Amino acid sequence: MDKTVAILVSTYNGEKYIKEQLDSILNQTYQNIHIYVRDDGSTDSTIAILKEYEQNPKIQVCYGKNIGFVKSFFALLEMDKEAQYYAFSDQDDVWEKEKIEKQVNKIQKEEEEKGGATACFTNYDYYDSNLTLQQKRKAPDVKPSFRNSMVDCIAMGMNLMINRETRDKIVSNVPKFCYGHDSWVYMICSEFGSMVEIKEPLVRYRRHDQTVSAGGMKFFKFQGWRIKKFFGNHYFGVIKAQLCEYERIFGQEMKEADRKLLQLFTGKFRLSKQIKKVCYTKRFRTSLIDEIFLRIIFLIGAL
């Protein structure tokens, strides 16, 4: 029998697009799924739409107060402890019909070969709000590592599937602070298991003004967005807070080399730690420009 996949959808004022996404999930070629939706306090017609879909026996809806998308996804993980796999879904994208089937095949093979906390992520293409293709995305050549997971996230929630061991590791000690459920998964799986990628684009990633995450921008626009984000919103303080929380929860379980590397980013500021990071022999980021930018951040003591 096919293994059960729990699809986790967090909604907030998603009336424009939630129907398309739910329909794309219901129309998957892989049908041994159960869809869990948690509404995060919508004030538009999202709740009315969800009540219509709630009539489908595959869909279970929870109507909650606004706690933010990260806590909302962690709450969704609590709703099913029996599924073999868990797939996160945003409210405004569209999945290709074979997404779940291909991810299950890939993650199951990875799980059998390596064991541990396992995750599978897919490629995606960029679409506008009308679901017109804007840009084909070339999947970067990335080798997942804990080193990279501290300062980057190679997967996004909408293209990510995890196994039960990963789910259990999250819910057994839910972080008090975390800036992204996808980055938290990456840190767990890169340390305690593995991440595997499907290069084929299996998500139509919708870009529009209301999208919470960022991607698919032109080069110079993206650099401007990045500078504003990094220096205008205490971005590096947020990263450090997540790293400190990860150390609190998993520090004693980690491989010694990774724990020592993590400790360069946590605790009190020391010039010696900044020098070690600036001079670190291995790359943290995949692209050269990102790596140079990060080393400058280390040099000025921002992270």
Backbone hydrogen bonds, N-H to C=O, Kabsch-Sander energy under -0.5 kcal/mol:
donor,donor_aa,acceptor,acceptor_aa,energy
5,V,32,N,-2.0
6,A,85,Y,-2.8
7,I,5,V,-0.6
7,I,34,H,-2.7
8,L,6,A,-0.5
8,L,87,A,-3.1
9,V,7,I,-0.6
9,V,36,Y,-3.0
10,S,89,S,-1.1
11,T,9,V,-0.5
11,T,38,R,-2.2
17,Y,14,G,-1.0
18,I,14,G,-2.2
21,Q,17,Y,-1.8
22,L,18,I,-2.6
23,D,19,K,-2.7
24,S,20,E,-2.0
25,I,21,Q,-1.6
26,L,22,L,-2.6
27,N,23,D,-1.6
28,Q,25,I,-1.5
29,T,97,K,-2.6
31,Q,29,T,-0.7
33,I,31,Q,-2.3
34,H,5,V,-2.1
35,I,58,K,-3.3
36,Y,7,I,-3.5
36,Y,34,H,-0.6
37,V,35,I,-0.5
37,V,60,Q,-2.8
38,R,9,V,-2.6
39,D,37,V,-0.5
39,D,62,C,-2.8
40,D,11,T,-3.3
41,G,39,D,-0.6
41,G,64,G,-0.5
47,I,44,D,-0.5
49,I,45,S,-2.1
50,L,46,T,-2.6
51,K,47,I,-2.0
52,E,48,A,-1.1
52,E,49,I,-0.5
53,Y,49,I,-1.8
54,E,50,L,-1.9
55,Q,52,E,-1.2
56,N,53,Y,-2.0
59,I,56,N,-2.2
60,Q,35,I,-2.7
62,C,37,V,-2.9
64,G,39,D,-2.4
64,G,62,C,-0.7
67,I,65,K,-0.6
72,S,68,G,-2.0
73,F,69,F,-2.3
74,F,70,V,-2.0
75,A,71,K,-2.3
76,L,72,S,-1.8
77,L,73,F,-1.7
78,E,74,F,-0.7
78,E,75,A,-0.7
79,M,76,L,-1.5
80,D,77,L,-0.7
84,Q,4,T,-1.4
85,Y,4,T,-1.9
86,Y,162,I,-2.6
87,A,6,A,-2.7
88,F,160,L,-1.9
89,S,8,L,-2.5
94,V,204,R,-1.5
96,E,202,L,-2.4
99,K,96,E,-2.0
102,K,98,E,-2.6
103,Q,99,K,-2.2
104,V,100,I,-2.8
105,N,101,E,-2.0
106,K,102,K,-2.0
107,I,103,Q,-3.1
108,Q,104,V,-2.3
109,K,105,N,-1.6
110,E,106,K,-2.1
111,E,107,I,-2.7
112,E,108,Q,-2.2
113,E,109,K,-1.9
114,K,110,E,-2.6
115,G,110,E,-0.7
115,G,111,E,-1.3
117,A,192,F,-1.5
118,T,116,G,-0.5
119,A,194,S,-1.9
120,C,161,M,-2.8
121,F,196,V,-2.2
122,T,159,N,-1.3
123,N,198,I,-1.4
123,N,200,E,-1.2
125,D,203,V,-1.8
126,Y,135,Q,-2.6
127,Y,205,Y,-2.8
128,D,132,T,-2.1
131,L,128,D,-2.1
134,Q,126,Y,-3.1
135,Q,126,Y,-1.7
138,K,136,K,-0.5
139,A,137,R,-0.7
142,V,140,P,-1.3
149,S,145,S,-2.0
150,M,146,F,-1.1
150,M,147,R,-0.5
151,V,148,N,-1.2
152,D,148,N,-1.1
159,N,156,M,-2.0
160,L,157,G,-1.4
161,M,120,C,-2.4
162,I,86,Y,-2.9
163,N,118,T,-2.0
164,R,84,Q,-1.3
167,R,163,N,-2.0
168,D,164,R,-3.0
169,K,165,E,-1.8
170,I,166,T,-1.7
171,V,167,R,-2.6
172,S,168,D,-1.8
173,N,170,I,-1.1
174,V,171,V,-0.6
184,W,180,G,-1.9
185,V,181,H,-1.9
186,Y,182,D,-2.2
187,M,183,S,-2.2
188,I,184,W,-2.0
189,C,185,V,-3.0
190,S,186,Y,-2.3
191,E,187,M,-0.9
192,F,188,I,-3.0
193,G,189,C,-1.3
194,S,117,A,-2.1
196,V,119,A,-2.3
198,I,121,F,-2.4
199,K,197,E,-0.6
202,L,123,N,-2.0
202,L,200,E,-0.6
203,V,123,N,-0.6
204,R,94,V,-3.4
205,Y,125,D,-2.4
205,Y,203,V,-1.0
206,R,204,R,-0.8
207,R,127,Y,-3.7
208,H,206,R,-0.5
211,T,208,H,-1.7
222,F,218,K,-2.9
223,Q,219,F,-2.2
224,G,220,F,-2.1
225,W,221,K,-2.4
226,R,222,F,-2.7
227,I,223,Q,-2.4
228,K,224,G,-2.2
229,K,225,W,-2.5
230,F,226,R,-3.2
231,F,227,I,-2.3
232,G,228,K,-1.6
233,N,229,K,-0.9
235,Y,229,K,-0.5
235,Y,230,F,-0.5
236,F,230,F,-0.6
238,V,234,H,-1.7
239,I,235,Y,-2.0
240,K,236,F,-2.5
241,A,237,G,-2.1
242,Q,238,V,-1.9
243,L,239,I,-2.4
244,C,240,K,-2.5
245,E,241,A,-1.8
246,Y,242,Q,-2.5
247,E,243,L,-2.2
248,R,244,C,-2.1
249,I,245,E,-2.0
250,F,246,Y,-3.1
251,G,247,E,-1.9
253,E,250,F,-1.6
254,M,250,F,-1.1
254,M,251,G,-0.6
259,R,255,K,-2.5
260,K,256,E,-2.3
261,L,257,A,-1.8
262,L,258,D,-2.7
263,Q,259,R,-2.0
264,L,260,K,-0.5
264,L,261,L,-1.3
265,F,262,L,-1.9
266,T,262,L,-0.7
273,K,270,R,-0.5
274,Q,270,R,-1.7
275,I,271,L,-2.3
276,K,272,S,-1.9
277,K,273,K,-2.0
278,V,274,Q,-2.6
279,C,275,I,-2.3
280,Y,277,K,-1.0
291,E,287,S,-2.0
292,I,288,L,-2.7
293,F,289,I,-2.2
294,L,290,D,-2.3
295,R,291,E,-2.4
296,I,292,I,-1.9
297,I,293,F,-1.8
298,F,294,L,-2.3
299,L,295,R,-2.3
300,I,296,I,-2.1
301,G,298,F,-1.0
302,A,297,I,-2.0
303,L,297,I,-0.7
